[in-house]
């Protein structure tokens, strides 16, 4: 079952997000498609600035796929000094893709 993973991180900066994206993809520049992720299973990825930090909302094919990605992203965020990078995970009700 697909899941939604939400990182709503007060204090996270755009620079920290961009650095994490480069570390995830292993190359300079933004992430652009699911093949930029080190594990399979990503359906969608969205990020945005918030009034007090940064928001990332991912949809993954399964919680297991996201947990596997977590083994990569959580250490990266901790290395970058992102405060308390714990996501909230929700089972999806509906997923619409092009």
Buried (B, 14 or more C-beta within 10 A) or exposed (E): EBBBBEBBBEEBBEEBBBBBBBBBBEEEEEBEEEEBBEBEBBBBBEBEEEEEBBBBBBBBBEBEBBBBBBEBBBEBBEEBEBEEBEBEBEEEEEEEEE
